Amino acid sequence: MTNDDMDTAMHEAATSKVITLSPQAEAAIVFWSAPMDSMHTAQTVCAVTGMAFNTLTNWRSQGEGPKSVRRGGRAYYRKSDVLAWMQGE
C-alpha cells in the first residue's frame, strides 16, 4: 500500500458515517451473537420475536410462551429456550 493509498484510507475512515441502531436492533444483535445458554431480558426477547412486552408478560403469568426464570424479581429467558419456543418445540 502506497502512502497515497494509506492517506485515502485514513481519510475515508475519518469521514465515514456512523450508523446508529435502534435499541431493538442492538438487542437483536446481542441475542443472535450470544451463546445458546445465555440469559436475556424480556425486552430482548420482544425485540427478537416482535412480540409486545405486555403480551410476553401476560403469557408468562399464564405459563405460556418461552420458558423463563426469575432472578432478583426479574424474568430472564435462556436463548435456547426462546429458540425452541420459536420453532414450536
Secondary structure, 3 states (H helix, E strand, C coil): CCHHHHHHHHHHHHHCCCCCCCHHHHHHHHHHHCCCCCEEEHHHHHHHHCCCHHHHHHHHHCCCCCCCEEECCEEEEEHHHHHHHHCCC
